[in-house]
Amino acid sequence: MAKAKKENKKGQIGIPWLTFIISLALAISFTALSTDGILTSSQSIEKYQLSVDSLHNMIFYVFQHSGYSHLVGNIVVILAAGVTVERTLRKSDIMALFFGASVFAGLLFAFLNPKYSIIGASAGGISLLTAAFTLDPKKTLIGFALAMAIGYVLIFGIDYQVTAQKSQIQLEAKDLESARQAAIGSNDPELAKDTEGKISERMQALEKINEGEKLRDTQPSFEIHLFASIFAFVYLALFRKSEVFKSLRTKWRPVFRLLRIG
C-alpha cells in the first residue's frame, strides 16, 4: 500500500515550491526597489546593474528588473520550468541552474559587451526552462503556454492601472491649474503658491511614471539567453546524465519519431 501511494504522488503535478519562492523573492525585491511598487527608477537600475564596472552585482542584478512586464515575463518562465524540474531534479540542482547560469551568463555578457549593462532574472529563468524542456518537452510546452497566457492577462491589467493612474494625475493637475488661475484672479497669492506646489507634485509623479514606462521598453539580450542555455546543457550533461538519457529514451521518443516521418 505504501509503495502504491508513493508512485501515485510521483505521477501527480506538484506545486513547484522552490521556483515559487524564487519568483516571490523577485516580486518582493522589484516592489521594494520600484516607484510606487510598479515602475522602476533609473537610480535603482544604476545601483544594481551588472557591467564590467560593477561585477560585485553578479547576484544583485538578478533581482532588479526594468519594469513589471520584464518581471512578469521572467516569473512566467521560472514557474513554467519549475513544474517539470522540481519533479525530476534536486533542490540543489535547481539553485545551481538558476544562480549558476545567472552568474556565468551575466559575467560572460559583461566581459564581451563592456559598453553595456544588464539586469533581470532571465538568465536563470532560461537556464531552468532549457533544463525543463530537455527533461520533458511536452509538459514544459504546455506549462509555458498556460503561464504565458496568465502573464499576458496580468500585464494587461497592470497596464490598465498605470494608464488610469496617469489620466487621474493629469486631470488633477488640470483642475489645480484652474484653481491657481482663479486664486491669481482673486488676488490671493498665498493660495496660488500653495496650489502651484501641488501642481508640481503631480507633475513629478507623472514624470516618474513616464520614466518607468521608458525604462520598461528595454530590449532583451539574446546573447545572455544563449549563454544560460549552454550552461544548463553542460550542467545536465555533467551532473544529471542519467535523467537526460532517460528523457531521450522516453519523453523525446515521439519527437524523434515525428522528425523521422517528416
Stockholm file with secondary structure:
# STOCKHOLM 1.0

chainA/1-262         MAKAKKENKKGQIGIPWLTFIISLALAISFTALSTDGILTSSQSIEKYQLSVDSLHNMIFYVFQHSGYSHLVGNIVVILAAGVTVERTLRKSDIMALFFGASVFAGLLFAFLNPKYSIIGASAGGISLLTAAFTLDPKKTLIGFALAMAIGYVLIFGIDYQVTAQKSQIQLEAKDLESARQAAIGSNDPELAKDTEGKISERMQALEKINEGEKLRDTQPSFEIHLFASIFAFVYLALFRKSEVFKSLRTKWRPVFRLLRIG
#=GR chainA/1-262 SS CHHHHHHHHHHSCCCCHHHHHHHHHHHHHHHHHEETTTEECHHHHHHHCBSTTCGGGTTGGGGCCSSHHHHHHHHHHHHHHHHHHHHHSCHHHHHIIIIIHHHHHHHHHHHHCTTCCBCSSHHHHHHHHHHHHHHCHHHHHHHHHHHHHHHHHHHHHHHHHHHHHHHHHHHHHHHHHHHHHHHHHTTCHHHHHHHHHHHHHHHHHHHHHHHHHHHHTCCCCHHHHHHHHHHHHHHHHHHCHHHHHHHHHTTTHHHHHHHHHC
#=GC SS_cons         CHHHHHHHHHHSCCCCHHHHHHHHHHHHHHHHHEETTTEECHHHHHHHCBSTTCGGGTTGGGGCCSSHHHHHHHHHHHHHHHHHHHHHSCHHHHHIIIIIHHHHHHHHHHHHCTTCCBCSSHHHHHHHHHHHHHHCHHHHHHHHHHHHHHHHHHHHHHHHHHHHHHHHHHHHHHHHHHHHHHHHHTTCHHHHHHHHHHHHHHHHHHHHHHHHHHHHTCCCCHHHHHHHHHHHHHHHHHHCHHHHHHHHHTTTHHHHHHHHHC
//
